[in-house]
Amino acid sequence: MLDRRTSLTTPTTLSEKAAHDISQALLPLLSDVFALYLKTKNFHWHMSGPHFRDYHLMLDDQGEADFSNDGRHC
């Protein structure tokens, strides 16, 4: 089991406050990206109609791009 009392030290030139401020600023963005991924996968699995296959595949690609966050969908 992981000992949660041991901190992970990463070499950085940022102050502890700057690192904290940056992480706090990124939390809403990460939450939005994950929400977009979940919504995309929800549409992916609940698609119906005459263009089912096209939309199903498109949303699958979109969800994978959102999850990997590599910018393929931009």
HELIX and SHEET records of a PDB file:
HELIX    1   1 GLU A   16  TRP A   45  1                                  30    
HELIX    2   2 PHE A   52  SER A   68  1                                  17    
END                                                                             
